[in-house]
Amino acid sequence: MKSLKLISSAIAMLICFVSMAQERTITGIVSDETRQPLPGVNIYNQTSKSNATTNFDGQYSIKAKTGDMLVFSFIGYQNQSQKVQNSNTINIKLLPDNQTLNEVVVVGYGTSSSEYEDRSYARAERRKEKREATKALQGKAAGIQVQNSVGYLSSPSPTVAIRGIATVSPKNEPLYIIDGVPAKANQMAKINPNDIDNVSVLKDLAATSIYGSKASNGVVVISTKNEIYKNLSEKELDKKLNIITIPTEPTQEDYDSFVENAFESPKTAPLSTFSIDVDNASYTNIRRFLNNGQQVPKDAVRVEEMVNFFKYTYPQPKNEHPFSINTEVSDSPWNANNKILKIGLQGKNIPTEDLPASNLVFLIDVSGSMSDMNKLPLLKKSLKILVNELRSKDKVAIVVYAGAAGMVLPPTSGDEKKTIINALDKLQSGGSTAGGAGIELAYKTATENFIKGGNNRVILATDGDFNVGSTSNSDMEKLIEEKRKTGVFLTCLGYGMGNYKDSKMGILADKGNGNYAYIDNIQEANRFLGKEFKGSMFAIAKDVKIQIEFNPKQVQSYRLIGYENRKLRPEDFKNDAIDAGELGSNHTVTALYEIIPVGVKSNYLTAQPDDLKYTKTETNLNNYSNELATIKFRYKKPDGEKSIEMVQVIENKSVALEKASDDMKFSSAVAWFGLKLRDSKLIADKSSEGIVKLAKQGNSNDGEGYKAEFIRLVEGVKQFN
């Protein structure tokens, strides 16, 4: 018996030893202190001496054994070490390092003296401790300023400026020379700090005499060990540093143009009618432009989608209706003397176990245009998040389209996750985009497997670049309106940049009983398809319409902020054949009106005709002097065809903005920023400082950090104004 125990112990030890010695793949995500992914982070295995770098989404993959020590380093952040243990996943959060090197030798031009104040040339020589080049400059050479970048804006590297020629500004970046090759700031930021031998700084005459006028803001010269970047072209340098090239302008992207809503008089336009909008694709798309340091196209800005990206603290419904109605009136932050009316809907939160069974069809674009890393590869990772939310009573089919459409996975139970994920992993891009044929097959599959009373939905994932078959927007609109009659809902997921077709995606979602999200990174996929799965995928009310009648006794003029593409005619409100937006479980919807009160002088008022014979009202408005407006809602149950009406009176009561709710402050700040990006002619104050201040005042209930991220985006735009 003792012999058996000894043998068993020996075998166990041997297995343990083999396990420890076996090399395996370690993966994970590296993020900053705000949980945002960090691209370009260096991961160094101290045992095997191997290196890896995080990609655009902060993801990395490196070979390691149990017991190996991984070191994570990035310019402007503290290094972090992590020992490899049993898990194959190691996620790391790096913290900013605002401290500088303590020992940097600075010598004057042409001498070895440390007296450099009156010299033209300063050379910062790195110690043998392999510290970051950028940090070596901070406060150590005359006229050098290094500032950490804010949020996602521009490159993740700190901004370097050399004073003496012009005022320090993010626009006054010095020229970078890496092993004799001119480089950009984002290329400099990607260099592995372990490869750097020394860093030199040139300014004034010493810079321009060597490199000409392009060195007017100074030169940062970086030399690496063995000159590994010598004689490389810009493209070769990008490739070696694993940099994804982003177009400076979205010349091939397509957005529907629209004119922002004007002020209207309640005397000549007594009713304002519109469909709700739960889409938030515009905000994530705008975030992508700002993160990449690009100009935001005016027509890419849909203010209502920006406002509705964020969640607000409206109470749950307490009656038989699927949503609660919440209104608030306060001051306009951008036009003095005007008021803002906020209308908020809160969808009922249905427990996951009580949600109906799902019949989902993934309709995936695998055409050649989807080959980029932020398209099909990101798409597959995104849908895996959704697959993880499925239950055994749910089922999924996968339809793909390129030159033609085909089914790669028949309807499969949600508990067969490995089968579904394997089907996703096998997808590859190539060919043209037969979008129309794909839609036909996806809806055919969904209707053949229709679950009565269930959640029947096609999930279209694409960059929207349909170029075969029914390609025009009008053709797509007719096709999707016809498919809507099947009772199948539609979710559109947009990916990519450069050739992104926002206009087509918007039409498909608006006309197909659906919603629309733009997925710019894996974190957004996790938010929309994971954390907000119920709201994104399960409708609790459809064809939700709002109609508001303002009291001319109190309101001189009004305008709906955003929702330009969702406006309806007054007669459409009671017409059940007219399509409108859907509301998901626990979803919130917010709409804002700007009001010019009676008696206020405004440059935005249009001349009103006097003494109209046929439009005089016989109603005694004195009877309604305490009412600002009457608001009506109509909605249908998810499987219903007859609408249900709700009515609520809005009291003529306003609170000062400083005493308004956090929801009022933050939603107004987001709308304000959207109007600024659109260069609206209807706002007097366009200061980024005011937007940031108001957003900070309203920043509460921000566990995921999205509101804080918004504030950083606005602050970044403020820096570059």
N, C-alpha and C positions, 0 to 999 in steps of 0.2 A: 504493500500500500504506500509506504514511504517513497519507494522508487517511482511509483506512478505520480505522486505529488511533485517529486523533484523534476520528473520529465515534463509535467504540465507547467511548472513554474519556468522551466527552461524555454519551453515553446512560447509561453506568454512573453517572456523577456525578448526572445528572438523576434516575435511579431512586432513588439513595441519598437525594437531597434530598427527593423526593416521599415516600419511606418515612419519613424523619425528620419530615416535616411532617404526616403523616397521623395523625389522632387515632384511638386504639383503646381498647378496654376492658381495664383492668388489674384482675386479681382476685388474691385471696390470703387467707391466714389470719394474724391477729395473735394471738400467744400470749405468756404471761408466761415467767419464767425457768424454770418447771417444765413447760413445754410445754402448759399449760392455756390454752384460748381466752379471749380478753378481749372481752367485749361492750362496746359503747359507746365504742370507741377512735375518735378523730377523725383522718381522713386529709385533709390539705390540700395541694392542688396549687398550689405557689408561682407557677407560670407562668400558669395559667388562672384562679386564685383560686377554683376549685371545691372543694367539700367532700364527704366521704362518711363514714359511720359503720359500724363493724362490727356485725353482728347477734348474735343469741343464741349462735351457734357461733363467733364471732370472725371471720366472713367479711365481706369488703368487695368493692365493685366501684366503680371510678372511671375516668372518661375521662382519657386523657393521651397525650402524644406522646413520641417518643424524645427524650431530653434534658431532659424535665421533671423537677423535683425534688419528690418527695412527702415530706411531713412527717407523722409518726405521733406523736400526743400523747394522753396519758391521765393523769388525776389520780393522783398517787402513783408515776408512772413517768417515766424519763428520755425526753425527746423523741428520735426517731430519724429521720434523713433518708435517703432512698434515691433515687438517680437512675434514671429509667426508661431501660432499654437495649433489648435485642432481645426479651427474654422478656415474655410477657403475664401471667406469674404472679410475684408478689412476696410471699413469706412473711416476716413480721417477728417477731422476738422482742424484747419490751421488758424492760428491766431496772428494778428498783425504784429510786426516787430518794428517799432518806431525808433529803436535805439540805433546808434551808429557804431562803427568800429572805433575801438579805443586807441588802437595803435596804427596810424597811417602816417607815413613819412611824406611830407610835401616839400619839394625842392624848387628853388627859383630857376628861371630860364638861364641855362648856360653855367650854372654854378651848383654847388652842393649846399648852399645856405638854406636855412629854414625861414629866412626873411623873404616872404613872397608877396607882401601887400602891394608893392609897386611894380611887380613884374608882369609880363604879358603871358607867360607860360607857367602853368602849374601841373605837376605830375604827381598823381596819387598812386603809390606803389602798394600792391596788395601784399599782405603777409602770407605765410605758407599755410594759413588755416582755411583757405578756400572759401572766404566769405563772399557775399554777393557784391558785384561791381558797383551797382547803383548806390548801395548803402555806403560804400567806401567814399563816395563823393559828398555825402550829406554833412554840411557844416565844416568840412575839412579843407576845402580849397576856396580861395577868395571868389565871391560872386556866384557860388553854386547853390542852387536850391532844389531839393528833391521833395516831391509831394505825392503821397499815395493817391492813386486814382479812386474815384467814388463809384461804388456799386459796380454795374456792368459796363459803364461807359468806356469807350475807346478800348485800348489794350489793358490787360490786367497789370501791366507794369507801372511803377511810379512815374510821374511826370518829372523830367529833368529840365531845368532851365539855368542858363549861364547869364548872369546879369552883366551890364556894362554897355550893351548896345541898345536894348529896348527893355521895357517894363516886363517883369516876370509874368508870364501868362502861359496857359496850356498850349496856345498857338505858337509859342516861341521855342519849340523843341530844337535842341542842337542837332547837328549832323552826327550820325553814328558811323564809325569805321570799324569793321570786324575783320581782323587779319588782312587789312588792306582793301577790303570790299565795302563800298557804301551800303548801309543797311537802314532799315526802318525801326521805329521804336518797338513794334510788336516782335520783330525778329530779334532785337537785342534782348527783349524780355524772355525769349524762349531758350537762350543759351544756358546750358548746364553749368551752374556755378563751379562745379568741380573741374570743368575744362579750362577755366580762366587762369591765365598766368599773371597779367597785370592790366591796369586801367590807367589811361592818361587823359588829361583834360587840356585842350587848347582853347584860347580865347583871344579876342582882339586881333592884332596884326599877325601873331603867330599862327592863328587859324586861317585867316583869309589869304595870307601869303602862300600857303600850301594848297588850300582847297578852294580858293576863290570866294565869290560872293555868296555861294550856297552855305558857307560856313559862318555867315554873319552872326548867327546865334551861338557860335562856339562849336567845338568838336569834342566828342567823346571817343577816344581810340581804345579799342579792346583787343588785346592779343591773347590767343589761346595756346595751350600747349600743343606742340607739333603743328601749329597753324592749320587746324583741321578744316577751316572755312576758306582758305586761300584760293583765289582765282575762280570762285563760284559765281554764277550769274544770280540775279535776283530770284528767278524761278527755282534754280537749283538750291539756293539758300533756303527758300520756303520749304522745298521738299525735304531737305536734310533736317530742318527744324520742325517738321510735321505741322506746318501752318496751313490752315484752310483759307484759300483766297476768297475774299468776299467782294463782290462788285461794289464800286463806289456809289453807283446810282442804280436803282431798280428799273432799268430802261425797258425790260421786257415784261414787267409785272403789269397786271391789268386790274383797275379799280373802276367801279361805276361812279361817274361824277354826279353830284347833286348840289342843289342850292340850299343853304341853311334856312330854317323857318324864320319868317319875318314876324314882326308884331302885327296883331290883328285886333280890331275893335269888336267887343261883344255885341255891339249894335248892328254891325253889318255881317259878322261871322259869329253868331251866338253859340255854335257848337264846335267843339274840337274833339275829333274822333281818331283813335289810332289802335293798332294791334300791339300787344305787349311784345317784348323782345328779351329773351333770356340768353341770347348769344353774347359771347365776350371775345370773339376772335380778333376784333379790331385792337383791343388792348394788348394782347400778347404779340400781335404783329407790330404794333407801334414800339413795344418794348424791344423787339428784335432790331428794329432800325436804330433806336437810341443806343442799344448795347454795342452795335457795330459802328457807331459814330457816323451814321448816315442821316441825310435829310429825310424827314417823314413826308411822304406824298400827302397832299392836302386831302384827297379823296379817300385815303386809307383811314382817316380819322372819323369814326362814328361815335359821337359822344355818348350815346345811350349804352353802347357796348363797353365803353370804358367804365362808366358808372356801374354797370351790372357785373363787371368782373369781381367786384368786392362784395362781401357778405355783410349784412346789416342786422341789427338786433331787434327785429320786429317780433311781436308775440305770436304764438301759435293760434290758429283759429279755434274758437270756442263754440261754434254752432255747426249746422249741417253742411255748410259750404267748405270747399277744400282749401280756402285761403282766407287770411285776415286782411283787412284794409286799414292802412295807417296813414294819416296826413299830418303835415306840420308846415307852418308858415313862418318865415324869418326874413332877415335883410339879405339883399343881393350883395355879395362881396365885391363884384366887379362894376356895378353901376349904382352909385349912391342914390338913395331915395326910392329905388325899386325894391320889390319883394321877390322871394323865391317860395313857391309852393312845392313841397315834396310829397309824392304819392308812393307809398311802399306796400307791396304785397308780400305776404309770407305764406308759402305753401305748406300744407300739412306734412308733418314728418311721419312717414309710415315705417314701422319696424321692418327690417330686411326680411324676416321670416314671413311677414304678411304680404310681401310684394308678390304679384302674380308671376307665373312661370314665363320665361323669356324664350322667344324664337328669334335668334339673331343670325343675320347673314353678313359676314365681313366681305365687303366689296373692295378689293385691293388693286390699286394701280401698280403694275409691275413693268411699265413701259421704260424705254431707255432714259427718259428724263428723270426717273426716280432713283438713279444710281448713286447720287451724292449721299454722304454720310448722314446728313440731316433730313434725308427723305426715307427711302425704303429701310435702311438699317434702323433708324430711329422709329419708324412706323412699326416694325416687327417687335421692338422692345416695348412700345406703347401698348400694343394689343395684348401682349403677355400680361400686362398689369390688369387689363380688363378680364382676361381669362381667369386670373386668380380670384376674381370676385364671383364667379359663376357657381351655381349650386347644381345638385344632381338633377333637379327638375328642369334646368335650363338646357338649351341645345344651341349649337353653333355650326354653321356651314361656312365654307370659305370659297368665294368666287373671285377669280382674278381676270384682269384684262390687259392686253397689250395690243398686238396686231389683231387679236381676236379674243373672245371671252371664253372662259372655261371654269369648271368646278374642280377644285383640288382637294376639297374635303366635304363629303356629304354631311347632313345634319348629325352632329355628334354630341353626346351627353356632356354636360358641364363638369362632371366628375372624372372625365377622361382627359384631364388637362395635359398629360404627357403627349397624347396623340395630337391634340390641337396645336401644342407648341412645336412639335416636330414638323407639322405641316407648315407652320409659319417659318421655321428655320430654313426650310428647303426653297423658299421663294427667292428668285433672282430677277434682276431687271434686264429689259431688252425689248426693242421693237417700238412700234407706234402705239397710239392710245385710242382704242375703240371704246370710248366711254359710254356711248349710247348702247352698244351691245352688252356691255357689262351691267348696266342698269337694268336692262330687259331681263337678263338671266338672274340677277340678284332678286328682283321682285317676283319673278316666276318661282324661284326657290322658296322665298318667304311665304307666298300665298299657298303653295302646295303643302307647306308644313304649318299653316296658320293655326294658332291656339286661340280659341274663342275666349274672350275675357282676359287674354294674356298680353304680354308685352312683345308685339311683333315689330321688328325693327331691322332696317338695312343700315349698316355702318360703313359709309364710303370714306376711304382713306386715300388721298391723292394730292398732287400739287395743282389740280384743276386744269391741267394743260391737255384738254381733249382736242385731238387733231385728226380723227378719223370718224366718218359717219356723221351723225347729227351733232355738228360742232357749234352752230350759232347759239347765242343766248336765248333767242326766241324759240328755237327748236328744243333746247333743253327744258325751257319753261313749260312748253306744251307736253313734253314727255313726262316730266315729273308730276305735273298737275293730273295727268291721266292715272299715273301710278298711285297717287294719293287716295284715289277712290277705293283702292283695295283694303284700306284700313291699316296699312303698314306704315309705321313712322320712319323717319330718316334722320340719321346723325351724320354730319359731314366733318371730317377731320382733315385739316389742311396742313401740308408740310412743305418745307423748302423755301428757297429764295431765288431771286434773279429772274425766274420765269413764272413766278407764282400768279395764279389766276383767281384772285379774290372775288371778282365779279361773278364768275360761274358758280363758285362755292356758295356765295350768298343767295343766288337765285334758287339753287337746288334746295337749300335749307328752308328758305322762306316759302317756297311753293310746295314743299313736300312734307308738310306736317312734321317739321324737324327743327334741329338746332345745329349750331355750327361753332367749332372751336379751331383755333390755330395752335398747333403744337410746335413750339420753338425749341424745347429741350425736354429731357426725360422728367424733370421736375414738374413741368406743366402737364405732361401725360399722367403723372402720378396724381396730380390734383384733380384733373377733369375725369379721368377714367378710373381712379382708385378712390380717393377721399370723397369725391362728389359723384360717385357712381350712381347713387339712387336718383339724384336730381338730374343727372345728365341722361340717364337711360330709361327712367320710368315716369311717364306723364300721368299727372293726377287730374289735369283739366286741359282741354284743348280749345282752340278758337276763342281765346280770351281777348275781349275787346274792352276798351275804356272810352267813355264819352263824358265830357265835362261841359257844363254850361255855367259861364261866369256871370255874376250879377253886375250889370252896368252901373248900378248905384255905387259900387265899391271899386270896380275895375275899369280903368280907362282903356287899357290895352293889355294884351297877353301874347306870349309865344311859347310854344313847346320846344324845349331844348333837346335837340337830337330827334330820333325817330322819323327822320325825313323819308326814309324808304318804307315806313310802316304806317303812314297816314292813310286814313280811310275817309270816304265820303260820309256825311251824316246819315244818309239812308242805308249805308252798309251795316250800321250798328245792329239793326234788327233782322238783317238778311242772313239767315243761317247757311246760305250757300257760299257766303264770302269767307275765305280762309283767314285765320289769324294765328297768333302765337300759342305755344304750348307751355304749361307750367309743370315742372318736375317736383318730385317729393322733396320737401324741405327747401325748395328753391326760393330765393327772394327776387323780386323785380322792383326797380325804382325808376320813377319818372319825375322830371323837374319841369316846372313852368316858371318863367320869369313874368312878373306882373308890374305894370305901371299903374299905381293907384290913382284914383280920381283926385284931381287937384294938383298933380305933380307935373311940372314942365319937363319935357324930354325932347331931345333931338331925334329920337327914334319914332316919334309919333307921326303918322301920316294924316294929312288934312281930312277931316270928316265932313261929309255933306250935311248941311243944315236943313231942317224942316222937311224931312222926307214924308211925303203924303201917305205912301202905302206900307211903310215899315214901322209906323208908330204903334206902340203897344198900349193896350188898354189896362194892363196889369198895374196895380198900385205897388210900386217898388218899395214904398215905405213899410209894407208888410214884411219885407225880407231884408230889412236894413242890417240885421245881425248875421246875414249869410254872405259868405264870399263866393261860393259856388255850390252847385249840386253835381255829384259825380255818380255815374252809372257804370255797372260792369255786366258783361254777358260772357258766359262760358258754357261749354258742353262737357259732359263726362267723357272719359277717354273713348268709350265705345258708344257714345250717344250721338244723336243727330239733331236734337232739339235743345236750344240754348236756354239757360236759366239766368234771370236778371237779378241784380243786387243794386240798391240805391243808398247813397249816403250824402248827407249835407255837410259841407265844410264851413265851419264857423269863421266869421271875420275876426280872427284873433291872431296877432303876430307877436313873436318874442324877439328880443334883440339877439343878434348873431352870437354874441359872447355867452348868452344864456341858452342857446339852442342845443339840441341833442348832439352827441358826437356823430351820429349818423348824418344829420343835416350838414354839419361842418365838413365831414370828410367827403360826402357825395358832391357837395358844392365845389370843393377844392378839385376833385377829379374832373368835373364838368368844366370848371374854369381852365384847367390845363388843356383839355381837349379843344376848347374854343380858342385858346392861345395858339395851339398847334395848327388849327385851321385858319389862323389869322382872321378871326371873325371881326367884322366891322361893327358888331353890335355890343362890344364890350369896351368900356372906357379905360379900365385898369388892366394892363397886361403884364404886371410885374411878377416874376417868378418868386420873388421874396414873399409877396402876399400869399401866393399859392402854398408855398412851403409852410408858412406860419399857420395858415388855416388848417392844412392837412395834419400838422403836428398836434394842433389843438383837438382835432377829431380822431386822432389815432388811438383807438382802444379795441379790445377784443381781437388782437392781432397775433394769435398764437402761431400762425404759420409764417408770419413775417412779410406778407404781401403788401400791407400798407406801408411798412417801413421801406420796402423796396421801391414803392411808388415815390416816396419822399426823396430817396436817393436819386431816382431818375430825374425828378424835377430839379434837384440841386445840381446835377450834372449838366443839364441843359442851361441852367443859370450861369454856370462857369463858362460855357462856350458862347454865350450871347454877346 
